[in-house]
Amino acid sequence: MIEVSHLLKTFAGGDVRAVDDVSFTVAAGTIFTLLGPSGCGKTTTLRSVAGLERPDAGAIRLFDETVFSSDARVFVHPYRRRVGMVFQSYAIWPHMTVMQNVAYPLRGREFSRGEIRERALKALEMVNLGELTERPAPALSGGQQQRVALARAIAGDPRILLLDEPLSNLDAKLREEMRGQIRQLQRKLGLTSLYVTHDQVEALSLSDVIAIMDGGKLIEMGTPRDVYLHPRSRFAAQFVGLTNVVPGRWQATEEHGLARVETPFGPIRYAAAESESFAAEDAVLVLIRPENIRLSPGSAAGDSNAWSGRVASTTFLGEFIDCEVACGDRMVRARVSPFHGVEEGAEVQLRVEPDRCSVIADSPAM
């Protein structure tokens, strides 16, 4: 388990709050991902957990041990925290073989030479590199080097695995393969893992829990499904995937658990959450994913959740066709099947089901 409480880390004499009052808990045996744009504070948070950064305030507990506390003046050095870390740059020593790279961190610990080799070989076999023990590190591909880095991180039997954008230097196919390997290895070993990335696909495919960060703050947190399907902020909705953001005014709760919002496109009904507390005429934003919009020929008849538009552009992307549809003075993104006969310039009806859109609060000054 990892417990981070009210963590604060500043730079530039305190003027820059890289991590600003961040708190979260990582349950034992799960992958918890910090997701956000460059400079949001996610790597600084991870480095603080590793002991590579000393925070200004807050507390960090790893299982039953406090490794940092500003109040108690506790700071446990990295080598005593029993964490394994995989860096973005791999950090592979070019003058060593594969075996030597993995075994090196075990030297100086209470292991015999035979135990060191046995542990290193076991770790390499877990990442399918058992046959390359004597190969010089520079002779490896990028994917193989990343697997060496992963083997080195787990060879010392860490209680926690930290991964700092480990796949960002790989091509798309290798990233997909390594995502599967990391998830499989984490489940097999039951490692409590903290993962940092700016890649939404990595976060959605690997994580048990995703925490979205921006400007040093933790914006929102939830399972991959919740974060994608039911975002609670505009930032989260637009950072994790594409989202159409439609301004509107909340009107009323209706039958069958639906509520109505008046928008520039007309009324939109949606499946209201029990926790909602909007009042009539509250400024809100309707969030609609492009894949949840259905396009059909012709114009809308004026009923709710349907409106008219003209296809401004189409882009064939293999798995789907990405469409920009002009609806009055607004553009709406829709994604349809590659077999859909949509054409640029065509008049279309756009429709979304009530359970495929969500609503969040907006500023009263909208």
KEVOKE-34048 format. One record per residue (C-alpha): residue in one letter; x, y, z. Coordinates in steps of 0.2 Angstrom, whole numbers, plus 5000, padded with zeros to 4 digits. Layout:
% KEVOKE-34048
AXYZ ...
//
This chain:
% KEVOKE-34048
M500050005000 I500550184996 E499850325006 V500250505001 S499550645012 H499450825008 L501150824998 L501950984993 K503451014983 T504051184977 F505451244966 A506151414962 G506251464980 G504451414983 D503751514968 V503251354958 R502151224966 A502551074956 V501550964968 D500151054977 D499250974992 V499150804983 S498350654993 F497950474987 T498050294992 V498650154982 A497849984987 A499049834989 G499349734973 T498549864961 I499149984948 F498850164951 T499150284937 L499550474938 L498950544921 G499250714915 P500150834903 S501950874904 G502350984919 C500850934929 G501850864944 K501550684941 T503450634939 T503850744954 T502550654964 L503350484959 R505050544963 S504550594980 V503850424983 A505450344977 G506450464989 L507350554974 E506450714979 R506250784996 P504550864998 D504251025007 A502750965017 G501550815019 A501850635022 I502250465013 R501950295020 L502450135011 F501449995019 D501750015037 E503250125037 T503250315036 V504650355024 F504350545024 S503450665036 S503750845037 D502950855054 A503950715062 R505550765052 V505650585044 F506550555028 V507050375023 H508350375009 P507950284993 Y508950134995 R508050085011 R506250105004 R506249934994 V505550014978 G506049964961 M506050094948 V505950094929 F506450254921 Q505950334904 S507650334898 Y507950144902 A509550194911 I510450044904 W512350034907 P513150014889 H514749934895 M513849794904 T512949634898 V511149604900 M511549494916 Q512749624923 N511449764921 V510149664931 A511249604944 Y512149764947 P510949834960 L510949674970 R512849694973 G513149764991 R511649684998 E511649525008 F511649404993 S513049284988 R513649284971 G512649134966 E511049214974 I511349374964 R511449274948 E509949164952 R508849314956 A509449414940 L509149254929 K507349234937 A506949414933 L507549404915 E506549244912 M505049334918 V505249464905 N505649334892 L507549384890 G508249224899 E509249174883 L510049344881 T511049354897 E512749374890 R512249494876 P513049674877 A511649794882 P511949914866 A511549764855 L509749754861 S508249834853 G507249974862 G505949854868 Q507249734874 Q508149874884 Q506549924892 R506249744897 V508049734905 A507549894915 L505949804921 A506949644925 R508249754935 A506749844944 I506049674950 A507649574953 G507849644971 D506049584976 P505349764979 R503749794988 I503349934977 L503649964958 L503750134951 L503650164933 D504050344925 E503350354907 P504250184903 L503550164886 S503650344879 N505250304868 L504450144860 D503550144844 A501650104844 K501749924841 L503049894855 R502050004867 E500549894864 E501649734867 M502449814883 R500849864890 G500249684890 Q501849624898 I501949754912 R500149714916 Q500349524916 L501949544926 Q501149654939 R499749534941 K500849384942 L501949464956 G500549554965 L501649714965 T500949874971 S501349994957 L501350184954 Y501350224935 V501650394927 T501150434910 H500350574898 D499650434887 Q497850404890 V497850234881 E499150174893 A498250234908 L496550164902 S497249994898 L498449964912 S497650044928 D496549994942 V496350174947 I496850334937 A497250504945 I497150654933 M498350794938 D498550974931 G499551114938 G500251014952 K498450964959 L497550804958 I495950854948 E494950694949 M495150504952 G494250344948 T494250184938 P494650194920 R492850164915 D492250294927 V493550424922 Y493150394903 L491250374904 H490850484918 P492150624920 R491750754933 S492750904926 R492950974909 F494850954910 A494650764913 A493350744899 Q494450834886 F496150764892 V495550584892 G494950554874 L493950674863 T492350754870 N491050874863 V490751004876 V488951084874 P488551234885 G486751234892 R485551274906 W484851144917 Q482951134917 A482150994927 T482050814932 E480850714922 E480250534921 H481250374921 G482750454929 L483050584915 A483450764916 R483350904903 V484551034898 E484251174885 T485651194873 P486051284857 F485551124848 G483851114857 P483351004872 I484550864877 R483950734889 Y485150634899 A485250494913 A485350594929 A486550534943 E485750524960 S487050634967 E486650784956 S485950944964 F485651064950 A484351194950 A483351264936 E484351384925 D486051324932 A487451344919 V488051164914 L489051074901 V488450924892 L489850804888 I489650694873 R490950574866 P491150574847 E490850384846 N489150404855 I488450514841 R487450424827 L487350504810 S485950474798 P485450564782 G484250714782 S483850844795 A483150824813 A481250834816 G481550944832 D481350804845 S482550804860 N484350734858 A484350754839 W484850904829 S485350944811 G487050984804 R488150974788 V489750864787 A491150984785 S492550864784 T492950674786 T494550584790 F494750394787 L495750324801 G495450134798 E494450084814 F493250234811 I492950384801 D493150544811 C491950674806 E491750864809 V489950924808 A489451104807 C487951134818 G487551314816 D489051404822 R489751254831 M490751104826 V490350934833 R491550784831 A490750614828 R491550444824 V490650324813 S490950154806 P492250144791 F490850064781 H489750214784 G489350314768 V489550484775 E490150614763 E490750794765 G489450924762 A487950804766 E486550864777 V486450744792 Q485450714808 L486450694824 R485750594838 V486350544855 E485550424868 P485150494885 D486250364893 R487750414882 C487950594888 S488350664905 V488250834913 I489350934924 A489251114932 D489951264923 S490351434928 P488851554931 A489751674919 M489551564904 
//
